[in-house]
Amino acid sequence: MQTDPVCGMEVDEKDALIAVRGGRKNFFCSNECRDEFLKNKS
């Protein structure tokens, strides 16, 4: 299990959406959370 960095929800890696930043995989529960993460470049 991984934690969505936007909403804090626990997500299963095999079902999660993924975005890579700084060589690190980030796992998301939804398109909305992934989009919010990608929008905020900090």
N, C-alpha and C positions, 0 to 999 in steps of 0.2 A: 504494500500500500504506500501511496505517496500523498502528500498534502498539496492541495491547490494553493498556490501562493497568493491568490487574489481573495478567495472567500474562506479559506481554511478547511474546506471539506476534504475528507479522506477519499481518494480515488484509486481504483485498481489500475495498475499500469497497462494492462491489456485492453481496458475499456476507455482509457483517458485520451484526451486530445493532447498533443505535444507541441511545444515550441522550444527551440534551442536558442539560448543567449549566452554569450561568453563561453561557449563550449560545453555548457551545462544543459541537460534536458530538464524542462519544467513540464509538469503534468497538470491538466485542467479538467474540471467536471463539465464544462460547457464552452461553446463558442464565445459566449459573452465574456466569460472570465479570461479566456485566451486572448480575445481582442483587447480587453482592458489592459492586460499585461503588456501586450505588444505596443499599445498606444503610449504607455508610460515607459519611456526609455531609461529611466533612472536606475 
